[in-house]
Amino acid sequence: MAQHKSAEKRARSNASKNVRNRAYLSSVRTAIKKLRTAAAAKESEEKLGALFTQAQSLLARAAKRNIIHKNNASRRIGRLAQLIKSTTR
């Protein structure tokens, strides 16, 4: 347990940030899952493009906010783009 006043405040702020980050990361995962299931179901290019744009935006924002590492976001975006490219051929 925290002994100092500043450590107690840090524990409180960490807890609130953890809740916020988990919620955001959950939305990122949901967007990726929607895109992957749409690609597996061979949806139209327009729908895949819209889902990809949304997932890419969420991933970039998560990297900007340091929820995930920027290289992690870049790698995921690249793999999703590769998935879209292979399914639209």
C-alpha positions as CSV (number, residue, x, y, z in Angstrom):
1,M,0.0,0.0,0.0
2,A,1.2,3.5,-0.7
3,Q,2.9,5.3,2.1
4,H,3.3,8.9,0.8
5,K,0.6,11.3,-0.3
6,S,2.1,11.5,-3.8
7,A,2.2,7.7,-4.1
8,E,-1.5,7.6,-3.1
9,K,-2.4,10.1,-5.8
10,R,-0.3,8.2,-8.3
11,A,-2.2,5.0,-7.4
12,R,-5.6,6.7,-7.9
13,S,-4.6,8.3,-11.2
14,N,-3.1,5.0,-12.5
15,A,-6.4,3.2,-11.7
16,S,-8.5,5.8,-13.6
17,K,-6.0,5.7,-16.6
18,N,-6.1,1.9,-16.6
19,V,-9.9,1.9,-16.9
20,R,-9.8,4.5,-19.7
21,N,-7.0,2.7,-21.6
22,R,-8.7,-0.7,-21.3
23,A,-12.0,0.7,-22.7
24,Y,-10.1,2.3,-25.6
25,L,-8.1,-0.8,-26.3
26,S,-11.4,-2.8,-26.3
27,S,-12.8,-0.5,-29.0
28,V,-9.7,-1.0,-31.1
29,R,-10.0,-4.8,-30.8
30,T,-13.7,-4.7,-31.7
31,A,-12.9,-2.6,-34.9
32,I,-10.2,-5.1,-35.9
33,K,-12.5,-8.0,-35.3
34,K,-15.3,-6.4,-37.4
35,L,-12.8,-5.9,-40.2
36,R,-11.5,-9.5,-40.1
37,T,-15.0,-11.0,-40.0
38,A,-16.1,-8.8,-42.9
39,A,-13.0,-9.8,-44.9
40,A,-13.7,-13.5,-44.2
41,A,-17.3,-13.1,-45.3
42,K,-16.1,-11.5,-48.6
43,E,-17.9,-8.2,-48.1
44,S,-17.8,-5.4,-50.7
45,E,-14.7,-3.3,-51.2
46,E,-16.6,-0.2,-50.0
47,K,-17.5,-1.8,-46.7
48,L,-14.0,-3.2,-46.2
49,G,-12.5,0.2,-47.0
50,A,-14.8,1.9,-44.4
51,L,-14.0,-0.6,-41.7
52,F,-10.3,-0.4,-42.5
53,T,-10.3,3.4,-42.2
54,Q,-12.0,3.2,-38.8
55,A,-9.6,0.5,-37.5
56,Q,-6.6,2.4,-38.8
57,S,-7.8,5.6,-37.2
58,L,-8.4,3.9,-33.8
59,L,-5.0,2.3,-33.9
60,A,-3.2,5.5,-34.8
61,R,-5.0,7.3,-32.0
62,A,-4.1,4.6,-29.5
63,A,-0.4,4.9,-30.5
64,K,-0.6,8.7,-30.2
65,R,-2.0,8.4,-26.7
66,N,0.7,5.8,-25.8
67,I,-1.9,3.1,-25.2
68,I,0.0,0.8,-27.6
69,H,3.5,1.3,-29.0
70,K,3.7,3.1,-32.3
71,N,5.5,0.2,-34.0
72,N,2.7,-2.1,-32.7
73,A,0.1,0.1,-34.3
74,S,2.0,0.3,-37.5
75,R,2.5,-3.4,-37.7
76,R,-1.2,-4.1,-37.1
77,I,-2.2,-1.5,-39.7
78,G,0.1,-3.1,-42.2
79,R,-1.2,-6.5,-41.6
80,L,-4.8,-5.3,-41.9
81,A,-3.9,-3.6,-45.2
82,Q,-2.3,-6.8,-46.4
83,L,-5.5,-8.7,-45.5
84,I,-7.7,-6.2,-47.4
85,K,-5.4,-6.4,-50.4
86,S,-5.5,-10.2,-50.5
87,T,-9.3,-10.4,-50.2
88,T,-10.2,-7.8,-52.8
89,R,-8.2,-9.5,-55.6
